[in-house]
């Protein structure tokens, strides 16, 4: 099934979809030409008549629901991944940026950049369950693996730790500037945080609630996406100025690899089963990298997406990469689904 046919089959008769299908049809030949062994376009799920920038995504695996933080529309989209249809568009937010689902409490955390609040919603129906005020620019959200706390970057430089049982802030760890993407170690004791305003990657001692190290990024600026490599020995960071992908030794903070990558990156994900990285870029590309040898990464392919689509979510349990596409130039707002293909023999 071609990308155009896949988009048509899953889309239904949603207002504005015809323009989007026209765009996908026009791009299908180029998509096929560029796809190699990394990603195959599978389907498009329309998000309805929403406007503006789309930020991060979250997954409820038990219900097979995908949550989409629709920053420019002050809403959250809820998608049924079984039917590949939009269930609802929920309003009442103020520039929602980060979003996460906490299975232990069956709740969704939505971080609002506009007023600095974190809305807590019930997983069953999206109804309000609580609210935490962080003061300013609540952004990325991460759930600690054992679900002891939820971490939220916010303000001019803090990582807040929230108690998911009591629905309140436990502590703040200071930073040298506003935090962008960050990741928690698997044991929850450390956090690696992009701080682009300070041109650094901060390492936090989460267990003792204090900064631990600062890794200067030198002439690499605008470090937004960050992910921990396999077995957490490396920290992969994508920079926008210049457009580079770099790996840092998680123990020493030294840059070990620096590579050219696509422009305007905002998300990067590890596919451990295939030893790959997927870098999503607002310049209109997804780059796939083979990192079987972390010292010698190799670009596998570069897939076309609409310009401005720069956030997404890779879900290993479903073996899919979901990419948020904002409405622009005849392309309707949607979530595009990519299927990773097997490694060549």
C-alpha atoms as a printed R data frame, in Angstrom:
    type eleno elety resid chain resno       x      y      z
1   ATOM     1    CA   UNK     A     1   0.000  0.000  0.000
2   ATOM     2    CA   UNK     A     2   1.448  3.392 -1.003
3   ATOM     3    CA   UNK     A     3   1.647  6.352  1.415
4   ATOM     4    CA   UNK     A     4  -1.226  8.078 -0.397
5   ATOM     5    CA   UNK     A     5  -3.457  5.002 -0.205
6   ATOM     6    CA   UNK     A     6  -2.554  4.461  3.442
7   ATOM     7    CA   UNK     A     7  -3.438  8.049  4.314
8   ATOM     8    CA   UNK     A     8  -6.749  7.783  2.422
9   ATOM     9    CA   UNK     A     9  -7.763  4.497  4.029
10  ATOM    10    CA   UNK     A    10  -7.191  5.706  7.603
11  ATOM    11    CA   UNK     A    11  -8.369  9.283  7.190
12  ATOM    12    CA   UNK     A    12 -12.049  8.913  6.382
13  ATOM    13    CA   UNK     A    13 -13.983 11.957  5.254
14  ATOM    14    CA   UNK     A    14 -12.549 14.647  7.493
15  ATOM    15    CA   UNK     A    15 -12.860 18.286  6.454
16  ATOM    16    CA   UNK     A    16  -9.695 19.474  4.728
17  ATOM    17    CA   UNK     A    17  -8.354 15.980  4.131
18  ATOM    18    CA   UNK     A    18  -8.516 16.213  0.344
19  ATOM    19    CA   UNK     A    19  -5.797 18.857  0.326
20  ATOM    20    CA   UNK     A    20  -3.622 16.722  2.564
21  ATOM    21    CA   UNK     A    21  -4.076 13.661  0.373
22  ATOM    22    CA   UNK     A    22  -3.120 15.735 -2.661
23  ATOM    23    CA   UNK     A    23   0.079 16.772 -0.925
24  ATOM    24    CA   UNK     A    24   0.904 13.187  0.097
25  ATOM    25    CA   UNK     A    25   0.189 11.934 -3.424
26  ATOM    26    CA   UNK     A    26   2.552 14.521 -4.858
27  ATOM    27    CA   UNK     A    27   5.247 13.466 -2.417
28  ATOM    28    CA   UNK     A    28   4.758  9.699 -2.638
29  ATOM    29    CA   UNK     A    29   7.299  9.100 -5.398
30  ATOM    30    CA   UNK     A    30   9.950 11.005 -3.491
31  ATOM    31    CA   UNK     A    31   9.103  9.187 -0.260
32  ATOM    32    CA   UNK     A    32   9.505  5.825 -1.987
33  ATOM    33    CA   UNK     A    33  12.768  6.891 -3.559
34  ATOM    34    CA   UNK     A    34  14.239  8.039 -0.262
35  ATOM    35    CA   UNK     A    35  13.104  5.229  1.998
36  ATOM    36    CA   UNK     A    36  15.748  2.549  2.283
37  ATOM    37    CA   UNK     A    37  16.094  0.154  5.206
38  ATOM    38    CA   UNK     A    38  14.933  2.487  7.970
39  ATOM    39    CA   UNK     A    39  11.331  3.759  7.872
40  ATOM    40    CA   UNK     A    40   8.237  3.141  5.776
41  ATOM    41    CA   UNK     A    41   5.289  5.535  5.788
42  ATOM    42    CA   UNK     A    42   2.216  3.607  6.933
43  ATOM    43    CA   UNK     A    43  -0.732  5.931  7.600
44  ATOM    44    CA   UNK     A    44  -1.933  9.427  8.496
45  ATOM    45    CA   UNK     A    45  -4.419 10.144 11.300
46  ATOM    46    CA   UNK     A    46  -6.135 13.553 10.930
47  ATOM    47    CA   UNK     A    47  -6.307 15.744 14.031
48  ATOM    48    CA   UNK     A    48  -9.242 17.850 12.855
49  ATOM    49    CA   UNK     A    49  -9.387 21.603 12.395
50  ATOM    50    CA   UNK     A    50  -6.626 22.598 14.807
51  ATOM    51    CA   UNK     A    51  -4.219 25.435 14.226
52  ATOM    52    CA   UNK     A    52  -0.635 26.257 15.075
53  ATOM    53    CA   UNK     A    53   2.324 24.432 16.444
54  ATOM    54    CA   UNK     A    54   2.095 20.882 17.807
55  ATOM    55    CA   UNK     A    55   4.457 19.860 20.577
56  ATOM    56    CA   UNK     A    56   5.066 16.535 22.311
57  ATOM    57    CA   UNK     A    57   3.189 13.213 22.404
58  ATOM    58    CA   UNK     A    58   2.485 10.542 25.022
59  ATOM    59    CA   UNK     A    59   1.145  6.986 25.015
60  ATOM    60    CA   UNK     A    60  -1.320  4.996 27.131
61  ATOM    61    CA   UNK     A    61  -0.364  1.479 26.085
62  ATOM    62    CA   UNK     A    62  -3.162 -0.306 27.926
63  ATOM    63    CA   UNK     A    63  -5.863  1.675 26.119
64  ATOM    64    CA   UNK     A    64  -3.733  2.148 22.985
65  ATOM    65    CA   UNK     A    65  -4.307  5.876 23.071
66  ATOM    66    CA   UNK     A    66  -1.948  8.540 21.794
67  ATOM    67    CA   UNK     A    67  -2.047 12.012 23.380
68  ATOM    68    CA   UNK     A    68  -0.959 15.057 21.374
69  ATOM    69    CA   UNK     A    69  -0.052 18.407 22.968
70  ATOM    70    CA   UNK     A    70  -1.482 20.938 20.502
71  ATOM    71    CA   UNK     A    71   0.353 24.033 21.724
72  ATOM    72    CA   UNK     A    72  -0.925 26.517 19.157
73  ATOM    73    CA   UNK     A    73  -4.523 25.369 19.598
74  ATOM    74    CA   UNK     A    74  -4.492 25.248 23.441
75  ATOM    75    CA   UNK     A    75  -5.763 21.687 23.266
76  ATOM    76    CA   UNK     A    76  -4.857 18.022 23.632
77  ATOM    77    CA   UNK     A    77  -5.786 15.536 20.930
78  ATOM    78    CA   UNK     A    78  -6.666 11.965 21.905
79  ATOM    79    CA   UNK     A    79  -6.208  9.255 19.261
80  ATOM    80    CA   UNK     A    80  -7.423  5.653 19.280
81  ATOM    81    CA   UNK     A    81  -4.533  3.708 17.752
82  ATOM    82    CA   UNK     A    82  -6.636  0.600 17.093
83  ATOM    83    CA   UNK     A    83  -9.093  2.421 14.851
84  ATOM    84    CA   UNK     A    84  -6.558  5.119 13.934
85  ATOM    85    CA   UNK     A    85  -9.123  7.825 14.529
86  ATOM    86    CA   UNK     A    86  -9.353 10.965 16.620
87  ATOM    87    CA   UNK     A    87 -11.447 10.317 19.743
88  ATOM    88    CA   UNK     A    88 -11.644 13.907 20.944
89  ATOM    89    CA   UNK     A    89  -9.942 17.284 21.076
90  ATOM    90    CA   UNK     A    90  -9.851 18.497 24.656
91  ATOM    91    CA   UNK     A    91  -9.582 22.251 25.310
92  ATOM    92    CA   UNK     A    92  -8.875 24.342 28.405
93  ATOM    93    CA   UNK     A    93  -5.071 24.421 28.279
94  ATOM    94    CA   UNK     A    94  -2.595 27.285 27.893
95  ATOM    95    CA   UNK     A    95   0.085 26.418 25.341
96  ATOM    96    CA   UNK     A    96   0.437 22.725 26.266
97  ATOM    97    CA   UNK     A    97   4.001 21.584 25.600
98  ATOM    98    CA   UNK     A    98   5.034 18.488 27.531
99  ATOM    99    CA   UNK     A    99   2.721 15.550 28.123
100 ATOM   100    CA   UNK     A   100   3.077 12.157 29.816
101 ATOM   101    CA   UNK     A   101   0.948  9.258 30.981
102 ATOM   102    CA   UNK     A   102   1.484  7.681 34.433
103 ATOM   103    CA   UNK     A   103   0.210  4.070 34.428
104 ATOM   104    CA   UNK     A   104   0.420  3.630 38.223
105 ATOM   105    CA   UNK     A   105  -2.170  6.355 38.834
106 ATOM   106    CA   UNK     A   106  -3.865  6.162 35.412
107 ATOM   107    CA   UNK     A   107  -3.380  9.894 34.910
108 ATOM   108    CA   UNK     A   108  -2.120 12.234 32.218
109 ATOM   109    CA   UNK     A   109   0.207 15.157 32.987
110 ATOM   110    CA   UNK     A   110  -0.005 18.184 30.692
111 ATOM   111    CA   UNK     A   111   2.611 20.936 31.129
112 ATOM   112    CA   UNK     A   112   1.504 24.408 29.992
113 ATOM   113    CA   UNK     A   113   4.026 26.902 28.713
114 ATOM   114    CA   UNK     A   114   1.599 29.806 28.886
115 ATOM   115    CA   UNK     A   115   0.819 29.900 32.595
116 ATOM   116    CA   UNK     A   116   3.334 27.402 33.991
117 ATOM   117    CA   UNK     A   117   0.708 24.999 35.283
118 ATOM   118    CA   UNK     A   118   0.620 21.211 35.082
119 ATOM   119    CA   UNK     A   119  -2.877 19.822 34.549
120 ATOM   120    CA   UNK     A   120  -3.493 16.279 35.787
121 ATOM   121    CA   UNK     A   121  -6.252 14.383 33.972
122 ATOM   122    CA   UNK     A   122  -7.908 11.030 34.577
123 ATOM   123    CA   UNK     A   123  -6.859  8.475 32.018
124 ATOM   124    CA   UNK     A   124 -10.309  6.967 31.659
125 ATOM   125    CA   UNK     A   125 -12.042 10.078 30.322
126 ATOM   126    CA   UNK     A   126  -9.681 13.074 30.512
127 ATOM   127    CA   UNK     A   127 -11.571 14.728 33.352
128 ATOM   128    CA   UNK     A   128  -9.615 16.962 35.794
129 ATOM   129    CA   UNK     A   129  -7.812 15.177 38.643
130 ATOM   130    CA   UNK     A   130  -5.540 17.933 39.937
131 ATOM   131    CA   UNK     A   131  -3.292 20.853 39.090
132 ATOM   132    CA   UNK     A   132   0.216 21.914 40.107
133 ATOM   133    CA   UNK     A   133   1.366 25.513 39.667
134 ATOM   134    CA   UNK     A   134   5.029 25.811 38.676
135 ATOM   135    CA   UNK     A   135   4.968 29.537 37.985
136 ATOM   136    CA   UNK     A   136   6.284 29.880 34.440
137 ATOM   137    CA   UNK     A   137   6.842 28.019 31.163
138 ATOM   138    CA   UNK     A   138   6.215 24.379 32.124
139 ATOM   139    CA   UNK     A   139   7.746 22.327 29.351
140 ATOM   140    CA   UNK     A   140   9.042 18.765 28.963
141 ATOM   141    CA   UNK     A   141   7.662 15.978 31.183
142 ATOM   142    CA   UNK     A   142   9.264 12.651 32.090
143 ATOM   143    CA   UNK     A   143   7.975  9.823 34.281
144 ATOM   144    CA   UNK     A   144  10.589  8.057 36.399
145 ATOM   145    CA   UNK     A   145  10.722  4.367 35.466
146 ATOM   146    CA   UNK     A   146   9.407  3.063 38.801
147 ATOM   147    CA   UNK     A   147   6.867  5.952 38.798
148 ATOM   148    CA   UNK     A   148   8.060  7.385 42.102
149 ATOM   149    CA   UNK     A   149   7.999 10.893 40.638
150 ATOM   150    CA   UNK     A   150   7.196 12.938 37.553
151 ATOM   151    CA   UNK     A   151   9.830 15.458 36.422
152 ATOM   152    CA   UNK     A   152   8.901 18.710 34.661
153 ATOM   153    CA   UNK     A   153  11.307 21.308 33.271
154 ATOM   154    CA   UNK     A   154  10.084 24.863 33.804
155 ATOM   155    CA   UNK     A   155  10.789 28.549 34.212
156 ATOM   156    CA   UNK     A   156  14.139 30.268 33.870
157 ATOM   157    CA   UNK     A   157  15.940 27.222 35.173
158 ATOM   158    CA   UNK     A   158  14.428 24.435 37.252
159 ATOM   159    CA   UNK     A   159  13.543 20.769 37.145
160 ATOM   160    CA   UNK     A   160  10.480 20.157 39.313
161 ATOM   161    CA   UNK     A   161   9.826 16.763 40.886
162 ATOM   162    CA   UNK     A   162   6.134 15.999 41.371
163 ATOM   163    CA   UNK     A   163   4.584 13.358 43.615
164 ATOM   164    CA   UNK     A   164   2.102 11.402 41.431
165 ATOM   165    CA   UNK     A   165   0.222 10.040 44.443
166 ATOM   166    CA   UNK     A   166  -0.309 13.331 46.291
167 ATOM   167    CA   UNK     A   167  -0.338 15.379 43.063
168 ATOM   168    CA   UNK     A   168   1.974 18.062 44.385
169 ATOM   169    CA   UNK     A   169   5.515 19.360 43.938
170 ATOM   170    CA   UNK     A   170   8.131 17.683 46.100
171 ATOM   171    CA   UNK     A   171  11.185 19.707 45.127
172 ATOM   172    CA   UNK     A   172  12.968 21.864 42.539
173 ATOM   173    CA   UNK     A   173  16.520 21.348 41.277
174 ATOM   174    CA   UNK     A   174  18.106 24.577 39.967
175 ATOM   175    CA   UNK     A   175  19.593 24.982 36.498
176 ATOM   176    CA   UNK     A   176  21.486 27.757 34.687
177 ATOM   177    CA   UNK     A   177  18.646 28.408 32.252
178 ATOM   178    CA   UNK     A   178  15.364 27.112 30.902
179 ATOM   179    CA   UNK     A   179  15.522 23.323 30.414
180 ATOM   180    CA   UNK     A   180  14.630 21.793 27.091
181 ATOM   181    CA   UNK     A   181  14.670 18.034 26.529
182 ATOM   182    CA   UNK     A   182  15.984 15.928 29.375
183 ATOM   183    CA   UNK     A   183  16.190 12.255 30.275
184 ATOM   184    CA   UNK     A   184  16.287 10.350 33.545
185 ATOM   185    CA   UNK     A   185  18.651  7.462 34.151
186 ATOM   186    CA   UNK     A   186  16.954  4.078 34.444
187 ATOM   187    CA   UNK     A   187  17.467  4.029 38.216
188 ATOM   188    CA   UNK     A   188  16.073  7.549 38.591
189 ATOM   189    CA   UNK     A   189  19.164  8.914 40.331
190 ATOM   190    CA   UNK     A   190  20.442 11.210 37.573
191 ATOM   191    CA   UNK     A   191  19.003 13.578 34.995
192 ATOM   192    CA   UNK     A   192  20.723 14.799 31.828
193 ATOM   193    CA   UNK     A   193  19.282 18.168 30.820
194 ATOM   194    CA   UNK     A   194  19.717 20.348 27.735
195 ATOM   195    CA   UNK     A   195  20.135 24.009 28.768
196 ATOM   196    CA   UNK     A   196  20.571 25.826 25.437
197 ATOM   197    CA   UNK     A   197  20.594 29.314 26.962
198 ATOM   198    CA   UNK     A   198  23.714 28.397 28.937
199 ATOM   199    CA   UNK     A   199  25.210 26.310 26.090
200 ATOM   200    CA   UNK     A   200  25.498 23.329 28.342
201 ATOM   201    CA   UNK     A   201  24.208 19.901 29.218
202 ATOM   202    CA   UNK     A   202  23.497 19.764 32.945
203 ATOM   203    CA   UNK     A   203  23.813 16.560 34.945
204 ATOM   204    CA   UNK     A   204  21.664 16.496 38.065
205 ATOM   205    CA   UNK     A   205  21.882 14.336 41.157
206 ATOM   206    CA   UNK     A   206  18.173 13.646 41.446
207 ATOM   207    CA   UNK     A   207  18.528 11.443 44.513
208 ATOM   208    CA   UNK     A   208  20.117 14.307 46.478
209 ATOM   209    CA   UNK     A   209  18.235 17.103 44.673
210 ATOM   210    CA   UNK     A   210  21.267 19.048 43.467
211 ATOM   211    CA   UNK     A   211  23.314 19.881 40.331
212 ATOM   212    CA   UNK     A   212  26.190 17.494 39.753
213 ATOM   213    CA   UNK     A   213  28.042 18.536 36.586
214 ATOM   214    CA   UNK     A   214  27.905 20.938 33.649
215 ATOM   215    CA   UNK     A   215  29.126 19.928 30.186
216 ATOM   216    CA   UNK     A   216  29.851 22.973 27.990
217 ATOM   217    CA   UNK     A   217  28.813 22.508 24.364
218 ATOM   218    CA   UNK     A   218  31.326 24.980 22.937
219 ATOM   219    CA   UNK     A   219  30.493 26.164 19.430
220 ATOM   220    CA   UNK     A   220  27.444 23.866 19.265
221 ATOM   221    CA   UNK     A   221  24.313 25.833 20.159
222 ATOM   222    CA   UNK     A   222  20.541 25.421 20.381
223 ATOM   223    CA   UNK     A   223  20.631 21.941 21.915
224 ATOM   224    CA   UNK     A   224  16.969 20.927 22.132
225 ATOM   225    CA   UNK     A   225  16.563 17.118 21.615
226 ATOM   226    CA   UNK     A   226  18.397 14.673 23.902
227 ATOM   227    CA   UNK     A   227  18.227 10.931 24.444
228 ATOM   228    CA   UNK     A   228  20.244  8.362 26.358
229 ATOM   229    CA   UNK     A   229  21.998  5.772 24.236
230 ATOM   230    CA   UNK     A   230  21.787  2.042 24.694
231 ATOM   231    CA   UNK     A   231  22.950  0.839 28.142
232 ATOM   232    CA   UNK     A   232  23.139  4.557 29.045
233 ATOM   233    CA   UNK     A   233  26.837  4.913 28.283
234 ATOM   234    CA   UNK     A   234  26.269  7.798 25.899
235 ATOM   235    CA   UNK     A   235  24.080 10.892 25.668
236 ATOM   236    CA   UNK     A   236  22.952 11.802 22.144
237 ATOM   237    CA   UNK     A   237  22.117 15.467 21.540
238 ATOM   238    CA   UNK     A   238  20.907 17.210 18.369
239 ATOM   239    CA   UNK     A   239  21.879 20.850 17.864
240 ATOM   240    CA   UNK     A   240  20.250 23.419 15.595
241 ATOM   241    CA   UNK     A   241  23.136 25.879 15.267
242 ATOM   242    CA   UNK     A   242  24.925 24.412 13.450
243 ATOM   243    CA   UNK     A   243  22.765 21.387 12.609
244 ATOM   244    CA   UNK     A   244  24.755 18.615 14.271
245 ATOM   245    CA   UNK     A   245  24.193 15.299 16.019
246 ATOM   246    CA   UNK     A   246  26.681 14.654 18.820
247 ATOM   247    CA   UNK     A   247  27.370 11.863 21.283
248 ATOM   248    CA   UNK     A   248  28.734 12.579 24.756
249 ATOM   249    CA   UNK     A   249  30.298 10.042 27.090
250 ATOM   250    CA   UNK     A   250  27.819  9.693 29.971
251 ATOM   251    CA   UNK     A   251  30.634  9.217 32.493
252 ATOM   252    CA   UNK     A   252  32.995 12.015 31.433
253 ATOM   253    CA   UNK     A   253  30.854 14.454 29.462
254 ATOM   254    CA   UNK     A   254  33.329 14.461 26.576
255 ATOM   255    CA   UNK     A   255  32.001 14.676 23.028
256 ATOM   256    CA   UNK     A   256  32.964 11.481 21.220
257 ATOM   257    CA   UNK     A   257  31.213 11.918 17.853
258 ATOM   258    CA   UNK     A   258  29.905 14.972 15.966
259 ATOM   259    CA   UNK     A   259  27.989 14.580 12.694
260 ATOM   260    CA   UNK     A   260  26.030 16.741 10.269
261 ATOM   261    CA   UNK     A   261  22.269 16.261 10.583
262 ATOM   262    CA   UNK     A   262  18.994 17.807  9.436
263 ATOM   263    CA   UNK     A   263  17.891 21.343 10.367
264 ATOM   264    CA   UNK     A   264  15.530 22.495 13.139
265 ATOM   265    CA   UNK     A   265  15.617 19.261 15.141
266 ATOM   266    CA   UNK     A   266  13.279 18.885 18.108
267 ATOM   267    CA   UNK     A   267  13.057 15.165 18.906
268 ATOM   268    CA   UNK     A   268  15.444 12.213 18.820
269 ATOM   269    CA   UNK     A   269  14.681  8.606 19.745
270 ATOM   270    CA   UNK     A   270  16.587  5.362 20.252
271 ATOM   271    CA   UNK     A   271  15.374  2.158 18.602
272 ATOM   272    CA   UNK     A   272  17.312 -0.348 20.704
273 ATOM   273    CA   UNK     A   273  16.024 -3.401 18.854
274 ATOM   274    CA   UNK     A   274  17.643 -2.175 15.636
275 ATOM   275    CA   UNK     A   275  20.453 -0.088 17.173
276 ATOM   276    CA   UNK     A   276  19.180  3.063 15.491
277 ATOM   277    CA   UNK     A   277  18.536  6.725 16.171
278 ATOM   278    CA   UNK     A   278  15.649  8.660 14.616
279 ATOM   279    CA   UNK     A   279  16.084 12.454 14.442
280 ATOM   280    CA   UNK     A   280  12.933 14.457 13.604
281 ATOM   281    CA   UNK     A   281  13.602 17.854 12.044
282 ATOM   282    CA   UNK     A   282  11.361 20.820 11.278
283 ATOM   283    CA   UNK     A   283  13.318 21.323  8.078
284 ATOM   284    CA   UNK     A   284  11.240 18.499  6.612
285 ATOM   285    CA   UNK     A   285  13.250 15.363  7.318
286 ATOM   286    CA   UNK     A   286  13.538 12.333  9.566
287 ATOM   287    CA   UNK     A   287  17.094 11.060  9.652
288 ATOM   288    CA   UNK     A   288  17.764  7.441 10.602
289 ATOM   289    CA   UNK     A   289  21.186  6.496 11.948
290 ATOM   290    CA   UNK     A   290  22.802  3.099 12.468
291 ATOM   291    CA   UNK     A   291  24.574  3.193 15.846
292 ATOM   292    CA   UNK     A   292  25.581 -0.449 16.167
293 ATOM   293    CA   UNK     A   293  29.097  0.917 16.461
294 ATOM   294    CA   UNK     A   294  28.582  4.091 18.547
295 ATOM   295    CA   UNK     A   295  32.037  5.320 17.563
296 ATOM   296    CA   UNK     A   296  31.142  5.155 13.861
297 ATOM   297    CA   UNK     A   297  27.446  6.029 13.343
298 ATOM   298    CA   UNK     A   298  26.207  5.741  9.771
299 ATOM   299    CA   UNK     A   299  23.252  7.543  8.220
300 ATOM   300    CA   UNK     A   300  20.834  4.947  6.835
301 ATOM   301    CA   UNK     A   301  18.200  7.142  5.219
302 ATOM   302    CA   UNK     A   302  16.453 10.486  5.220
303 ATOM   303    CA   UNK     A   303  12.654 10.485  4.891
304 ATOM   304    CA   UNK     A   304  10.535 13.440  3.804
305 ATOM   305    CA   UNK     A   305   7.935 14.985  6.123
306 ATOM   306    CA   UNK     A   306   6.176 18.363  5.912
307 ATOM   307    CA   UNK     A   307   8.258 21.368  6.935
308 ATOM   308    CA   UNK     A   308   7.476 22.313 10.545
309 ATOM   309    CA   UNK     A   309   6.786 18.730 11.668
310 ATOM   310    CA   UNK     A   310   9.532 18.282 14.235
311 ATOM   311    CA   UNK     A   311   8.095 16.379 17.197
312 ATOM   312    CA   UNK     A   312   6.991 12.795 17.600
313 ATOM   313    CA   UNK     A   313   7.172  9.647 19.677
314 ATOM   314    CA   UNK     A   314   8.811  6.295 19.091
315 ATOM   315    CA   UNK     A   315   6.909  3.516 20.880
316 ATOM   316    CA   UNK     A   316   9.019  0.317 21.043
317 ATOM   317    CA   UNK     A   317   6.084 -1.759 22.307
318 ATOM   318    CA   UNK     A   318   4.119 -0.932 19.151
319 ATOM   319    CA   UNK     A   319   7.208 -0.710 16.943
320 ATOM   320    CA   UNK     A   320   6.078  2.567 15.402
321 ATOM   321    CA   UNK     A   321   7.340  6.134 15.068
322 ATOM   322    CA   UNK     A   322   4.562  8.731 15.347
323 ATOM   323    CA   UNK     A   323   5.245 12.202 13.912
324 ATOM   324    CA   UNK     A   324   3.135 15.300 14.648
325 ATOM   325    CA   UNK     A   325   2.329 17.295 11.503
326 ATOM   326    CA   UNK     A   326   0.987 20.824 11.920
327 ATOM   327    CA   UNK     A   327  -1.542 22.312  9.504
328 ATOM   328    CA   UNK     A   328   0.165 24.420  6.819
329 ATOM   329    CA   UNK     A   329  -0.008 25.090  3.086
330 ATOM   330    CA   UNK     A   330  -2.817 22.664  2.362
331 ATOM   331    CA   UNK     A   331  -1.475 19.940  4.649
332 ATOM   332    CA   UNK     A   332  -4.002 19.162  7.423
333 ATOM   333    CA   UNK     A   333  -2.880 18.651 11.008
334 ATOM   334    CA   UNK     A   334  -2.260 14.957 11.521
335 ATOM   335    CA   UNK     A   335  -0.145 12.279 13.094
336 ATOM   336    CA   UNK     A   336   1.898 10.382 10.537
337 ATOM   337    CA   UNK     A   337   2.850  6.786 11.323
338 ATOM   338    CA   UNK     A   338   6.130  5.254 10.224
339 ATOM   339    CA   UNK     A   339   7.024  1.578 10.512
340 ATOM   340    CA   UNK     A   340  10.707  0.738 11.045
341 ATOM   341    CA   UNK     A   341  11.882 -1.866  8.614
342 ATOM   342    CA   UNK     A   342  14.150 -4.799  9.503
343 ATOM   343    CA   UNK     A   343  17.894 -4.524  9.324
344 ATOM   344    CA   UNK     A   344  19.264 -5.773  6.009
345 ATOM   345    CA   UNK     A   345  20.905 -9.194  6.107
